[in-house]
Amino acid sequence: MKQINQPFEILSGGYQIIFQNGQWTQVFGSAEKKEAFSKEDRREHRSEARGRELELERADPDEIKSLST
């Protein structure tokens, strides 16, 4: 859409979630977006899960295969 001029540029109505110094944080394209974002109900939003310490375990390929037959 040719609205940005450089990689990782954030437009005034946008934001990016970044991992920096061992923490997830947001960078906003404008003060208005930052304020609007702070008023949103972000519970259960996928980006909020990134900040939690989650213990993931590898899937068992044999178990997956048995489910598909």
N, C-alpha and C positions, 0 to 999 in steps of 0.2 A: 504494500500500500504506500510505500515510499514516504512514511511519516517519520522515520528515524534516520539519523545521519551516521551513527557509529554503533558498533556492537555493544550490547548491554545497556544502551540508552533507555531511560525510563520516561515515558510520556507523562504529561501532567496528571492524567487520571489513572495512572497505573502504579504498580508496586512490584517488587521482586522479593522473594524469600531466599535468603542466602545463608550458607553455613560459614561462619567466620570466627576464628579464635575458639573453636570447639563448641560454638553455640549457634542455634538457628536465630535469625533476626530478620526484620523486614526493612527494606529501603523504599521510600516513597518518592514519587515524582513531583508531589506538591504538598503543601501544608494542608490543603483542603482534603486531599485523599487520605492523609494521615489521620485527620480528625474523623472523617467518615468511617474509616477502618476501625478506629477505636470504639465507635458506637455500634458496630456490627456484633451480632451474636455468633461467635466463632466456635462455640462448643460443637464437638463432633465433626468439625471440618477437617479434611485430610491434612491440611497444612499444620494444624495444631498437633496432630499425632507425631509429626517429625520432631517436635521438641521433647517428647516424652522418651524415657528410657524404656525401650521395648526389647524383650528377649525373644529373638527369632530362632526358630529351629528349622533345619533343613528338612524338606519333604522326602519321604521314602519313595523312590521311583517304583519299587515293587508294589507298594500299597496303592499308588496312583494307577498303575497298570491293572491291578486287580479290580479297581472300581470301574474301569472303562470296558470290562468284558462282560 
